[in-house]
Amino acid sequence: MAVNLNTPNPADLLPVAGVRLGVAEAGVRKAGRRDLTVIELAEGSRAAGVFTRNRFCAAPVQVCKERLPSGKIRALLINTGNANAGTGEPGLAAARATSDALAAAVGVAAEQVLPFSTGVILEPLPVDRISAGLPRAIADLRADGWFDAAHAIMTTDTLAKAVSKQVQVGGRTVTLTGISKGAGMIRPNMATMLGFLACDAAVAQPVLDALVREAADLSFNSITVDGDTSTNDSFILIATGRAGNAEISAASGADYQALRDAVVEVSIALAQAIVRDGEGATKFMAIAVEGGADRDECRKVGYAVAHSPLVKTAFFASDPNLGRILAAIGYAGIDDLDVSALRVWLGNPDESVLVAEHGGRAASYVEEAGARIMQHAELSVRIDLARGNAAATVWTCDFSYDYVKINADYRS
């Protein structure tokens, strides 16, 4: 059961000029489900991306890294049910074979197609089934295909994830629409997540390259469900240039700022949707760390709290066992942290209470307040390190019984 997350309304998902999407049932792993997606980009579109840092990165990730530097991408091919990871040279050949088949079918160069896979690791990719499904996905290509594509890229997700936004850039209306998938094996440095965000703005390639890294850092690299970094994580930012704005050629100025803010906003919404739909999640938690000497140490503390299975299970039980939070802060790796100066608040949308200061329980804190706050599905932990002016936020969810059940039965 997702936490305060609903299936997107198809009417709210706006077409992006220069982008068409089509889906098909290819039977990659299971029959009777849409598991193949094609995204076609108009000529002149540019793309940038970030990928998993897992050294065991999947074959499609390796192919994407080879092909993406040109930026002149014309199509994306996405399959679910099979990750094509841990498959060695045959996996690389399979990723190239399926994406080359799409290139031939839509009449573009092979290096202009990016392949993406998600699903079970260590199994060979069924090239024949994917290739056979391509004509159906291509026949389905349409500008309003975002809703179906959001569903077709899901694995253990319970709900599709999609967001649209419009913003004024240089006197022109720029449309952004994005989809993402992911529910487990989610950790910073990307996760078993795929994210695709397109806009119709005109953006120079170096600016797009920098913007996708910043957006990922503030969104998909600031979430965690279970602390496992996947082999297939990918986030792609596309700019088709069809909005008619003067090309944004530098990461400065009002036009860039307007586009940057919109890209970051949509990316955060898509990333938070993954956490809200975390496997078995019943609570959505924001770990906000402030007062750090730099952002890296704030993130280090945020991750320590967000990754802790003891913290996550306490939140599932609505048990204000707040010593677990202090323990996680203490082992986060800040060797010169002055715990006597640190303060911690626990909150929900209705209230916030100081729970720790001066190295221990706050004098004003009572257990009843913590228990009352933790009954909510949306919770926050605010931590002041009292070391500087830096800040960072990490979003996570709790661990429930269902998380174990989902992952125990994943291959069944």
N, C-alpha and C positions, 0 to 999 in steps of 0.2 A: 504494500500500500504506500503510494507516494505521499510525501509530506507537503500539503498545500500546493499541489501541482495538478493541473488539469490538462486533458488533451487539447491541443491548440485548435482554435476555430479556423477551418479552411478559409473562411472569408477574411480573416485577419492577416493571412500570409500573402504578401504582395509580390507580384511578378517583378523580376529584375530584368530590365532590358538587356538582351544579349545572352540570356540563360534559358535553356530548356531542360526539363528533367523527365525521365521515363523509367518505369519500373516493370519488373516481370517476375514470374515464378520460374526459377531454374532448377529447383530441387537440389540445391547445393548440399544441404544436410537433411532437410525434412521436406516432404511433399506438402503442397497446399499452402505455402506461405510465400509472400513476396520477399525475395532475398537477393535480387539483382537490381542495381540502379545505374543508370547512365545519366551523366550531366554533360550537356553539350554547351560549349562557349563560342560566342561569335568571334570571327576573325578580329584580331587586334586586342583581344582580352589579355590581361596580365594576371599572373598568379604568384603567390608566395606562400611558404609554409614552414611549419616547425614540426618536429617528429620526436618520437621516443628517444631517450638516451640509454635505453636498455641495450647492452652490448650484443644481446641475442636478438637484434631487431629482425623483423619479419622480411621475407623476400619482397613484398610490395613496397615496403618502406625503402629498401635499398634501391629499387628501380625508380621510385619517386625522387630520391636524392640525386640520382644520375640525370634525370630528365628535367627537373624543376628549374635549375639555374638559368635556363634560357628565358623562363618567364612566359614564353609564348605557347601556352597550353590551350588546347581546343576541346578536350574531353576528359572526363573522369569516369572511372569504372569502379563500382563498389559492390562487393559481395559480402554477405553475412553467412554464418554457419561454419566457416572454415577460415582460420587465421593465416594459412600458408606461412607458418612460422615454425622454425626447427625443421625445415624441409631441405636445407642445403642447396646444392646446385640445381637439382630437379625443381625445387620451389622457385628459384629465380627464373628458370626456363618457363615454368608455368605462368608466372606473373607477366612475363614478356609476351607469352603466347596469347593470353586472353586480352591484354591491352592492345597487342598488335592486331588481333582480330577485330576489335572495335575500331581501330584506326582505319583499317581497310574498309570496313562497313560504312563509315561516315566520310571517308575520303580525305583524311588528314595524315600527316607524317606520324610514324610510330612514336617518335620522341615527343610528340605533342599530346600523348595520352598518359594519364597518371592512374595506376591501379591501387586500390585499397581493399583490404580484407579484414574481417573480424570474426571471431568464433573460436573453435577448438584448435589448440596448438598441437603440432607434431603429427598432423595428418596431411596427406597429399591433396593438393587442390584439384577438384574435378574439372579439368579444363574443358572436356567435351560438353558437360552440362552447362557450364557458363557460356561457352561459345554458341551452343544451341539456343540459349535464352536471349542472346543479344538482339536478334531481329525483332522479338516481341517488345523488348525494352526500347529499342529505337523507334518502333512504330508508335509507342506510347509517348514520345517526346512532346512536351508542351510547356508553355511558360508558367502555367499555374500548377505545376506538378510537385510543388514543395511539400504539400501535406502527405501525399502518397510516398514521396521519397523519405520523409522523416520516419514513416512506419517501416519502410523496406530496409533501412539500415539498422534496425533494432536487433538485439540479441536477448539478453535477460531483462531488458527494459520492460517496465509495465506500461509506460506511456511514451508516446512520441514527444520529441522536443523540437520546437521551432519558434522563431521570433522574427518579427519584421519591425522596421522603423524607417521613417523618412526624416530628412534633415535638409536645410538649405545650405548649399555650398556655392559660393560665387553667383548668387542669384538664381540658381537652378535647384530643382528638387531632386535630391539623391535618395534612392531607395536601397535599403539594406534588408536582406533576408538570409537567415541562417538556420541550419539544422545541426543537431548533435545526437550522439548515442553514447550510452555508457551507464552502467549501474554497479559493476564490481570490477575488481582489479584496477582500482582508481587510486592514484597517488601523484603528487607533484612530479614534474619532469614528464608530464603527460601520463595518460592512463589507458585502460582498454576503452578508449574513447576515440570517436571520430567526430570532427567538427568541420563544417563547410559553410563559409560565410561569403556571400557575394554582394557586391554593390555595383552600381552603374556609373560611379564617378570615374573621371580620368585622373589617374595617379601614376607618377613616374615609378619605374621598377625599384630603384633604391629606396624610395619612400615607402613603397608597399612592403619591401623586405623588412625594413625597420619597424613598421607599424604592426605586422603580424607577430613579431617577437615581443613587442611591448604588450599587445593585447593578450597574447598567450600567458605572459608573465603575470598579468593582473587578473586572469580568469582561470583558464584550464590548468595553469601551474600553481594555482592557489586553492585547489580542492583535493580532498582525500576521502575515500570511503573505507579502504582496508589496508592502505600502506603498500600495496603491491604495484610495482611499476610494470606495465605491460610491454609486449614486444611490438605492438602495431599502432601505437598512438600517433595520430596525425591531425593537424589543424591547418586548413587551407583558407587563405583569404584571396578573393578574386575581385578584380576591378575591370569591368567591361568597357568603360570609357564612353558609354552611350548617353549619359545624362546631359552632355553639352557644356559642362563647366570647363573653364580654363584648366589645363593640366596642373595638378598639384605637384610641384617639382622640388619642394623642400619641406622639411619637417618643422615648419614655422608658419606664422601668419594665421589670420582668422579662418581661412578656408580649411587649412590643414587641421586646426584645432577643432572645428565643427565636425569634420569627418572622423578625426581621431576619437573624440568623445563618443560619437555614435557607435563606432566599431567596438570600443571598449565596453560600452553599455550592453550591446547585444551579446558580446562574448561572455560577459559576466552572467547575463541571464541564462545563456545556454549552459555554462559551466555549473551554475547553481542548480539548474534543472537536473543535472546528472546526480548531484548529491541528494537532492530531494527525492530522487527515484533510486537511491542507493539500495542495493539488495537487502531486503528485509527492514529497511529504515522506518522508524516511527518518530524520530526527532531530527530536526535540522538545526545545526549549531554553527554559530559564527564565533571564531576565536580571534578576537581583536587585540593585538599587542601594540602598545605605544610606549613612548619614553625610552626607546632603544638608542644605542650609540649609532647604529646603522640599520638599514632595512633587512639585511641578511640575518642579523641576530634576532630581529623581531620574527622573521619567518621561521627561524630555527626553533624558537620557543613555541610559536603557533603550531608547527608541525608536531613537536613533541607531545603537546596536549592532544591534538587532533588524532594522532596515530595511536595513542595509548588504548589498548583493549580494556584496561581497567576503568579509564575515564568513560569510554564509550558504553560499556555495560552498565556502569552506574547511571548514566543518563537514560538508558533504556528502562531501567527500573525506577526512574524518578527518585533516585536515592542521592541526597546531597552529601555524598562521601567526598567532600572537597579536598581532603588530604591527598587524594589521587592527582588532583590538578597541581598542587604544590610539588608533589614528587616529580611529575613530568617536567615542570619548569626547572626543577633542580638538576635534572640529568640532561637538559637540553644542550649542554656543552658550552655555557658561558662561564668560564673558570673564575672570573673575578666578579661575579654577580653578588651584589650586596642584598641578601634576602631580607634584611631588616628594613630596607627602604622600599621594598616591593609592595604593591597593593593589587588585590584581585576583587572584581565584582562579578556577580552572577545575575543575569537578567532575562526577561522575556519582554514581549511587546508592551506589557502593562506596567512593569516595575523593574527596578534594579537595586540590589543591595550590596554593600561592601561586606565581603566575607573574610578577607585576610589582610593584615597589615602588621608592621613591626615584627615580622618573622613568625606570625602565628594567627590564630583566629581573631577577627576584629571584635573589639569589646562590645560593639553594638549588634553583632550578628546573633540571631537565634535560629535554631534548627527548623522551627516552624516556617520561617520565611523562606529558607532554602527549599524545603519540601513543597511549599505552595508554588514557588516559581517554577520548579521542575515538572509540574504537572502539564505545562504547556508543550505544544509540539515544536514551537520555534524558541530557541534559547540562545543566549550569548554569554560568553566568558570574556571579560575585559581585563587585561593585565597591563599594569603600569610598571615598567622596569626601572624607572627613575634614573636613567643613564644618559638621556639625550632627547632629541626631538623626532627621531625616526618612528615609523609605524608600518604595520602590515596586518592584513586580515586573511585568515585561512578558514574555509568553509568545510564542514564535515557532517557526518550523521552518526547515529548510535549503532551499536551491534545488538541485534535481536536473535531470537531462536531461529527465525526464518533465514538469516544470513547463512547459517550452517547448513540448513536444509537445502537451500538453493544451490550452494556450491558442492554439497555432497552428491546431488543429483544432476549436476550440470551436463554430463555426457550421456545421461540416460534418455 
